[in-house]
Amino acid sequence: MKRIAALLIASSVLLGGCATQDTSLYYWGSYEAMIYEMYVEPGNAPAALQISKLEQDIQKADALGKQVPPGLFAHLGMMYAAEGKAGLAQEALLKEKALYPEATTMVETLLKNQQQGGNQ
């Protein structure tokens, strides 16, 4: 009986230790919660605040040696565009395209729309 109890305790400790390891490929930071808030309560997530949070998430991801999730740089680019920062918007969109080539069509459409918006 003591052996079974010891085995259960040892298993719990081992599994508990494994459960605390972060195996995620991406550092999500505040991105998911911010997207949710942006859609549920848009007034609580102005572009400037989103830019600040996304930039912090990017720095934290770099510090942890992780990638940011797909869509984060595209979202950042759109927030820069909303703030009238066309150069930074283009830079962020191109970074999205470089990191996630599967987003090429979307990014090129966003860049095209941004250029057309600037010419009107």
Secondary structure, DSSP 8 states (H G I E B T S, - for coil): -HHHHHHHHHHHHHHHHHHTS---SB--TTHHHHHHHHHH-GGGS-HHHHHHHHHHHHHHHHHHT-B--TTHHHHHHHHHHHTT-HHHHHHHHHHHHHH-GGGHHHHHHHHHHHHHHHH-
